[in-house]
Amino acid sequence: MHMSANSSVRFFVLTTLGLPSAYMYPAFVFGTLTYLIIVFCNLLVILTIVVSKRLHKPMFLLLINLTISDILGASAFFPHLVFTARRATEALVACNIWFLDTKL
């Protein structure tokens, strides 16, 4: 017996923070400041290692890789958190692609 399921859902509402509207601006400011502090501190570490000749050793090159990874991670997470603090309508196709990608 073969069963198939059909659905006509085109979009759904994805809520992220669920904060009252009075807290949306402070959440936006907090997220933006946190993101800027993370990027600034990591760029400061990279600049310090590049400028100082004593720090041109393999351990510090690995530290540069860690700070670049931290910047990329923060750049993927915080803008999404800040700009989707309210309700976000996501396309069902994009979410299905994400779901299939995590299953592989």
C-alpha positions as CSV (number, residue, x, y, z in Angstrom):
1,M,0.0,0.0,0.0
2,H,1.5,3.3,-1.1
3,M,0.3,6.5,0.5
4,S,1.2,10.0,-0.5
5,A,0.7,13.2,1.4
6,N,-0.2,16.4,-0.4
7,S,0.1,19.9,1.1
8,S,-0.7,23.4,-0.2
9,V,1.4,25.3,2.3
10,R,3.4,28.1,0.6
11,F,4.9,29.9,3.6
12,F,4.9,29.8,7.3
13,V,5.7,32.3,10.1
14,L,8.9,31.8,11.9
15,T,9.2,33.6,15.2
16,T,12.6,34.1,16.7
17,L,12.7,36.1,19.9
18,G,9.0,36.6,20.7
19,L,9.7,39.8,22.6
20,P,7.1,42.5,23.2
21,S,7.3,45.5,21.0
22,A,8.6,47.6,23.9
23,Y,11.8,45.5,24.0
24,M,12.5,45.3,20.3
25,Y,14.7,48.4,20.2
26,P,16.8,47.5,23.2
27,A,17.3,44.0,21.7
28,F,18.3,45.6,18.4
29,V,20.8,47.9,20.1
30,F,22.2,45.1,22.3
31,G,22.6,42.7,19.3
32,T,24.2,45.4,17.2
33,L,26.7,46.4,19.9
34,T,27.6,42.8,20.7
35,Y,28.3,42.2,17.0
36,L,30.4,45.3,16.7
37,I,32.4,44.5,19.8
38,I,33.1,40.9,18.6
39,V,34.3,42.1,15.2
40,F,36.4,45.0,16.6
41,C,38.1,42.8,19.2
42,N,38.9,40.1,16.7
43,L,40.2,42.6,14.2
44,L,42.4,44.0,17.0
45,V,43.9,40.6,17.7
46,I,44.6,40.0,14.0
47,L,46.2,43.5,13.7
48,T,48.3,42.9,16.7
49,I,49.6,39.6,15.4
50,V,50.3,41.0,11.9
51,V,52.1,44.1,13.2
52,S,54.3,42.5,15.8
53,K,57.2,40.5,14.3
54,R,57.6,38.5,17.5
55,L,54.2,36.9,17.0
56,H,54.9,35.4,13.6
57,K,54.9,31.9,14.9
58,P,52.6,28.9,14.1
59,M,50.6,29.3,17.3
60,F,49.7,32.8,16.5
61,L,48.8,32.0,12.9
62,L,46.4,29.4,14.3
63,L,45.0,32.2,16.6
64,I,44.4,34.3,13.5
65,N,42.4,31.4,12.0
66,L,40.4,31.2,15.2
67,T,39.6,34.9,15.1
68,I,38.6,34.8,11.5
69,S,36.3,31.8,12.3
70,D,34.8,33.9,15.2
71,I,34.2,36.8,12.9
72,L,32.5,34.6,10.3
73,G,30.4,32.9,12.9
74,A,29.3,36.2,14.4
75,S,28.6,37.6,10.9
76,A,26.3,34.6,10.2
77,F,24.4,34.7,13.6
78,F,24.1,38.2,14.9
79,P,22.7,40.0,11.7
80,H,20.1,37.3,11.5
81,L,19.2,37.7,15.1
82,V,19.1,41.5,14.9
83,F,17.1,41.9,11.7
84,T,14.6,39.0,12.4
85,A,13.8,40.0,16.0
86,R,10.1,40.3,14.9
87,R,8.3,37.8,12.8
88,A,9.9,36.6,9.6
89,T,8.2,35.0,6.8
90,E,10.4,32.3,5.3
91,A,9.8,30.6,2.0
92,L,9.0,26.9,2.5
93,V,11.4,25.9,-0.2
94,A,14.3,27.5,1.4
95,C,13.5,25.9,4.8
96,N,13.1,22.5,3.1
97,I,16.5,22.9,1.4
98,W,18.0,23.8,4.8
99,F,16.4,20.7,6.4
100,L,17.6,18.4,3.6
101,D,21.1,19.9,3.9
102,T,21.3,19.1,7.6
103,K,20.2,15.5,7.0
104,L,23.0,14.8,4.6
